[in-house]
Structure formats: C-alpha cells, structure tokens
Amino acid sequence: MSDRIEIAIDGRVCTVAAGTSVAAALLDAGQPAFRASVQGEPRGPLCGMGICFECRVTINGVPHRRACMVTCEHGMSIATGAAPA
C-alpha cells in the first residue's frame, strides 16, 4: 500500500496516494470540471500531458498551474475555478 497524503480541494480535505497527479486527484474526488471558460463553460483535462492547458487550477495560491503536470504534496491547497460538483 502506498503512503497517503492530505490535500485540500476547494477547501475540502481529501486523502490521496503519494505520487498522484493533481488532475487524477481532482477526478478521483468527483471534480470533472477544473475551471470555467470565459463563456462560463466547464473545462477539464483533455490531453493529460500538458499540451492543451484545459486543466489549469490554482495551487497554493499560484494560478494557471496545469493539474496534469503537478504531483500532489501533503498540505497542498487546490482551487478550481469551476462550480462545486
């Protein structure tokens, strides 16, 4: 069994396996929309490898981080720009 760490997603504490990408953690937590487009449409991961920029979230106060490219760290705070699921 892998080590588990705690992260906060839109203020909700979640436990994930160490080494999990932020995108995988968000999807596992039931958050399919990571942000809203300028027209208000929900957006989430498309390519999963950092090319499309659809998975951008705010991590520890830094906006526009690509969730598919960042590994979760204990105590990390993730804010989506999407309405709660």
C-alpha positions as YAML, in Angstrom:
chain: A
units: angstrom
residues:
- id: 1
  name: MET
  ca: [0.00, 0.00, 0.00]
- id: 2
  name: SER
  ca: [1.36, 3.40, -0.89]
- id: 3
  name: ASP
  ca: [1.67, 6.29, 1.55]
- id: 4
  name: ARG
  ca: [-1.36, 8.55, 1.74]
- id: 5
  name: ILE
  ca: [-1.22, 12.35, 1.92]
- id: 6
  name: GLU
  ca: [-3.84, 15.02, 2.61]
- id: 7
  name: ILE
  ca: [-4.65, 17.81, 0.19]
- id: 8
  name: ALA
  ca: [-7.42, 20.40, 0.11]
- id: 9
  name: ILE
  ca: [-9.63, 20.73, -2.97]
- id: 10
  name: ASP
  ca: [-11.75, 23.88, -2.90]
- id: 11
  name: GLY
  ca: [-11.45, 23.80, 0.90]
- id: 12
  name: ARG
  ca: [-12.44, 20.13, 1.23]
- id: 13
  name: VAL
  ca: [-9.75, 17.86, 2.70]
- id: 14
  name: CYS
  ca: [-9.08, 14.73, 0.65]
- id: 15
  name: THR
  ca: [-6.63, 11.85, 1.05]
- id: 16
  name: VAL
  ca: [-4.73, 10.63, -2.00]
- id: 17
  name: ALA
  ca: [-1.86, 8.25, -2.69]
- id: 18
  name: ALA
  ca: [1.56, 9.87, -2.69]
- id: 19
  name: GLY
  ca: [2.69, 10.43, -6.29]
- id: 20
  name: THR
  ca: [-0.81, 11.15, -7.61]
- id: 21
  name: SER
  ca: [-1.12, 13.98, -10.13]
- id: 22
  name: VAL
  ca: [-3.38, 16.87, -9.19]
- id: 23
  name: ALA
  ca: [-5.59, 16.07, -12.20]
- id: 24
  name: ALA
  ca: [-6.04, 12.46, -11.07]
- id: 25
  name: ALA
  ca: [-6.77, 13.59, -7.51]
- id: 26
  name: LEU
  ca: [-9.44, 16.03, -8.74]
- id: 27
  name: LEU
  ca: [-11.09, 13.43, -10.95]
- id: 28
  name: ASP
  ca: [-10.95, 10.83, -8.16]
- id: 29
  name: ALA
  ca: [-12.63, 13.36, -5.84]
- id: 30
  name: GLY
  ca: [-15.51, 13.69, -8.31]
- id: 31
  name: GLN
  ca: [-14.47, 17.05, -9.75]
- id: 32
  name: PRO
  ca: [-14.73, 16.69, -13.57]
- id: 33
  name: ALA
  ca: [-14.64, 20.45, -14.23]
- id: 34
  name: PHE
  ca: [-11.44, 22.17, -13.16]
- id: 35
  name: ARG
  ca: [-12.22, 25.68, -14.37]
- id: 36
  name: ALA
  ca: [-14.72, 27.66, -16.42]
- id: 37
  name: SER
  ca: [-14.03, 29.15, -19.85]
- id: 38
  name: VAL
  ca: [-14.52, 32.87, -20.43]
- id: 39
  name: GLN
  ca: [-18.02, 31.98, -21.64]
- id: 40
  name: GLY
  ca: [-18.67, 30.01, -18.42]
- id: 41
  name: GLU
  ca: [-18.39, 26.53, -19.94]
- id: 42
  name: PRO
  ca: [-16.86, 23.82, -17.71]
- id: 43
  name: ARG
  ca: [-13.34, 22.76, -18.63]
- id: 44
  name: GLY
  ca: [-11.29, 19.74, -17.55]
- id: 45
  name: PRO
  ca: [-8.34, 17.69, -18.70]
- id: 46
  name: LEU
  ca: [-8.27, 16.87, -22.39]
- id: 47
  name: CYS
  ca: [-4.77, 15.69, -23.27]
- id: 48
  name: GLY
  ca: [-3.41, 14.70, -19.84]
- id: 49
  name: MET
  ca: [0.16, 15.59, -20.84]
- id: 50
  name: GLY
  ca: [0.40, 19.37, -20.51]
- id: 51
  name: ILE
  ca: [-0.30, 20.45, -24.08]
- id: 52
  name: CYS
  ca: [-3.93, 21.61, -24.03]
- id: 53
  name: PHE
  ca: [-3.92, 23.80, -20.85]
- id: 54
  name: GLU
  ca: [-7.58, 22.86, -20.17]
- id: 55
  name: CYS
  ca: [-6.76, 21.52, -16.69]
- id: 56
  name: ARG
  ca: [-5.50, 24.79, -15.20]
- id: 57
  name: VAL
  ca: [-6.13, 25.29, -11.48]
- id: 58
  name: THR
  ca: [-4.74, 27.43, -8.66]
- id: 59
  name: ILE
  ca: [-2.26, 25.51, -6.50]
- id: 60
  name: ASN
  ca: [-1.08, 27.04, -3.21]
- id: 61
  name: GLY
  ca: [-2.20, 30.46, -4.47]
- id: 62
  name: VAL
  ca: [-0.40, 30.23, -7.82]
- id: 63
  name: PRO
  ca: [-2.94, 30.44, -10.68]
- id: 64
  name: HIS
  ca: [-2.86, 28.69, -14.07]
- id: 65
  name: ARG
  ca: [-0.95, 25.59, -12.97]
- id: 66
  name: ARG
  ca: [-1.54, 22.58, -15.21]
- id: 67
  name: ALA
  ca: [-3.07, 19.93, -12.94]
- id: 68
  name: CYS
  ca: [-1.85, 17.06, -15.12]
- id: 69
  name: MET
  ca: [1.78, 18.17, -14.71]
- id: 70
  name: VAL
  ca: [1.89, 18.65, -10.92]
- id: 71
  name: THR
  ca: [2.27, 15.89, -8.32]
- id: 72
  name: CYS
  ca: [0.27, 16.24, -5.12]
- id: 73
  name: GLU
  ca: [2.19, 17.18, -1.98]
- id: 74
  name: HIS
  ca: [0.99, 16.88, 1.61]
- id: 75
  name: GLY
  ca: [-0.90, 20.02, 2.65]
- id: 76
  name: MET
  ca: [-1.33, 21.29, -0.92]
- id: 77
  name: SER
  ca: [-4.30, 23.61, -1.49]
- id: 78
  name: ILE
  ca: [-6.02, 23.34, -4.87]
- id: 79
  name: ALA
  ca: [-8.68, 25.79, -6.01]
- id: 80
  name: THR
  ca: [-10.71, 25.13, -9.12]
- id: 81
  name: GLY
  ca: [-12.49, 27.86, -10.99]
- id: 82
  name: ALA
  ca: [-15.50, 25.60, -11.52]
- id: 83
  name: ALA
  ca: [-18.72, 25.40, -9.57]
- id: 84
  name: PRO
  ca: [-18.64, 22.64, -6.93]
- id: 85
  name: ALA
  ca: [-19.65, 19.23, -8.27]
...
